[in-house]
Amino acid sequence: MYQHIVVERSGAVATLLLNRPERRNALSLDHMTEVTAALTDLGTDPEVQTIVIAGAGPAFSAGHDIGEMVDRDQSFYDKLFDACTVMMLTIHRVPQPVIAKVHGIATAAGCQLVASCDLVVAASTATFATPGVKIGLFCSTPMVPISRAVGRKRAMQMLLTGEPIDAETARAWGLVNIVAEPDDLDAAVERLSARITRFSPVTVGIGKEAFYRQVELSEPDAYALMSDVMARNAATRDAQEGMGAFLDKREPVWSNAADDSRAE
């Protein structure tokens, strides 16, 4: 079905594998289009509760495919970076949490992809960089999620120097959630996924959407919006079931309903 990615499902977890190892998983236009299509498809699958993005070969992703960017006209660049933006925003728009599993280098748009994911688990050997300044192409689109993840000063350090940071530094700066030894990387991702998939997919989807809606708002506007979201959440079947189970001191049984139906 896809030329540049592989999609596999294991229980409630779907893995989207960037599969251009010979090109260090460079994100060509076709590659990004496939990733967006796969994410969109997985986003509508009620059996999928978490999505893991990983890379084949030695790298997670080396960024845009520079080989296809030389001697192109403006319309190609517009199309390329529009496709990149759509891919990154799709990660936020699917209801399932998206986890980046980073085993090797993640540079430029590859680092942007990491920063765009909801959660990140990295091997201790992974590195992260935005080296576009070194080739005359400033990492302007990567700076959008990276600056939101690590803050202004640290983002500017990465962007202006192009120098890589290691996994522990990325964790300390807020780009990475969990650092694991390479042999434990798969298990670390599985443990994190398992902690999420035990909850109501409806509730998790509501919460993820709400997070990205409020995070850039002023505090009063965020409260106004989230008060309405939480009231609507409280009326869902799964929230009623969860609160009832808490009071009854039992495990909840989630409906896994894909809609926002109200409890009776």
N, C-alpha and C positions, 0 to 999 in steps of 0.2 A: 504493500500500500504506500510506503514511503521509501524514498531513496536515501535520505540523509539522516534519518532517525529510526530508532526501534522503540516500539511501545510494548511493554509487557505488564500483565496484571498478576498479582499474587494476593488473593483475598481482597481486602479493602484498599490495598496499596497499588497504585499504578506507577511504573517507572518509565520515564521518557529519556531515552539514551541518545545523546548527541553522538552521531556515528560517522564522523569523518576523521578518523584517527590519523590518516596520512596527511591531513591538513591541520592537525592540532585542533580539530573541531571548529575551524574558522567559520564564522557565521555569514555565509553567502546569502544572497537574496532568496534563493530557492530554499536554503536551509531554514531561514527564519520563517518563511511562509509555511513550511511543513510543521515547525514547532507550534506556530499559532493555530494551525488547523487541528493538530493533535490535542492541544490544551483545550480548545473550544469543544471538541468531541468528548474529552474526558470530563469536562465541566458539566455536561448534561447526563452523565452516567451515575445513577443513584447508588450503584454498587461500589463506586470509588470514593473513598473518604480522605485519602491523602495522595498527593502527586509528588514523586521524587524526580528531580532533573539531575542527571549524571552525565559523565563524558567517557567515551571509549578511548583507549590508548593512553599515552603518557600525560595528556593535558585535559583539563576540564574544558576550557575554550580559550584560544589565543585571540579572540576578538573578531572584528570584521575580516573578511577575506580580501586582503589588500590586492591580490592578484586580479580580482575582477573590478577593482576601483580605478585602475590606471587608464588614462586616455578615454574617459567616458564623459558624456555631456551632462549638463545640469539636471536634465529631467531624470536621468538614471540615479543621480545622487539623491534627488528628492524622493524618488520611489524607494530607494534603499533605506534611507533614514526614517521614512514614514513607516515602512514595514518593521523596522526595529522598534519604533515607538509602540506600534500596535502589539507586537509580541510582548513587550514589557508590561503594557497595561493589561493585556489578557491575563497575565499571571495574577494580577490583583482582582480581576473581575470574575474568575472562576470561583465557585463557592468553597472548594476544598483548599486547605492549606497546601502550599507548594514549598517543598524542602529542596534546597540545593545540596547535593552530595559532592563535595569538592576534594578530589584526590591529588590534583596537580596544579599547574599554573592556571590562573584566571586573570586574563589581562584585557584592558580596553573594554570592548563590548562584552567580553566574557566576564569581566569584573562587574560590569553593569548588570548582567544577567543574574549574577550572584546577589548583588545588592537589591535587586527587584524581587527576589524570592522572599516568601514570608519568614522562613527559617533557614539557617545555614549550618550544616555539619561539615567540618573540614578535617582532613588528615593533617597531622602535625607537620608534614612535609609540603603542604600546599603553600602557594604564594599568590599575592594579589598585587596588581599594578595597573596604572593608567598611563602608559608610556607614549601616548600619541604625540605629545609635544616634541619628542625626539625625531619624529619624521614629518613635522610640519603640519600635523592634523590634530589639533587640540581635542582632548576627549570631552567634548561639550555635552553630548547626550549621556555618556556614563556619569558625568558629574551630577545629574539630576537625582538618581537614587542613592549614589554614594554620599553626596553631601547631606542627604536626609538621614543616612545611616550613621555616619561618623562625625558629623558636625563640620563647620566651616573651615577651621584652621587645619584640621587633619586632612580634609578633602583637598584643600589647596596645596598642602605638602605633597600629596600623591600626584595631583594634577600638574603642578609646576616643576617637579623634579623628575617625574616618571619612574622613580625608584620603587622597587617592590617592597612590600611588607610581608612578614611571615605570618603563619596562622595564629600564633599566640598574640601578636600585636593586633591582628585583625579582630580577634576576640575581645581584647582589652578596649579597642576603639569602637566596638559595637557592630562591626560588619559581619561577624561570625558568632553564632550562639554556642556551639560545642566544638571543641578540638579533641580528636581521638587519634590514637596511634594508627598507622596505616592498616595493620592487621585487624583492628577493631572498628574500622570505619563503617562497614556494612552493618555490623551489630548495633552500633550507635544510632544509625539512621532507623533501624528496625525498632529500637527501644523508644525513640522519639515518636515514630509513627504510631506505635502501640499505645502510647499515652494519650494520643489524640483520638484514635479510632474507637476508644471505649465510650466516647461521648456522643451525644445526639448530633448527627450530621446537619440537621436543620438548625440547631442552635449554633454550631460552629460556623455555618455559612452566614447566618445573620450577624454573628460577631465579627467575622472577617470583613464583610461588606461595610459594617458600621465603623470599623477601625479606620479604613481608608477614607471614609466620608468625613470623619471628624478630625483627623490628625492635623490637617492644615488650617482648621478653623480657629477663630478666637475662642477663648474659654466660654463666654456666654452663648455664642452660636453653637458650639459643640454640645453644651448642656441642653440647649433647646432641641437640637436634633436628636440627641441620644435619649432624652427623656421619652420622646415619642417611640423611638426604636425599642426601648426596653419595655414600654407598656405593651406594644404589639407582640414582642417576644413572650411576655408573661402570659398572654392569652393563647399561645400555641399549645397543641396537644402535648408536645414533648416537655414544655415547661411545666404544664399542669401535672404530668406524670412524674417529672423529676422532683417537684416540690412535695407531691403526695408520697413518693417513695422515701424522701428524707424524713417526713413526719412519721411514716410507718416503720422506719428503720429497716428498709429492704432495698435491694438493688433495683434501679429503674429499668423498665422495658421500653426502649425507644421505638417510636412508630416509624422512624426513617421516612416520614412523609416529605415529599418534595415541595409541598405548598405551604401556605401560611394559614392553614385552617385553624379556626378557633376551637378551643375546648368547650364542651357542652356543660 
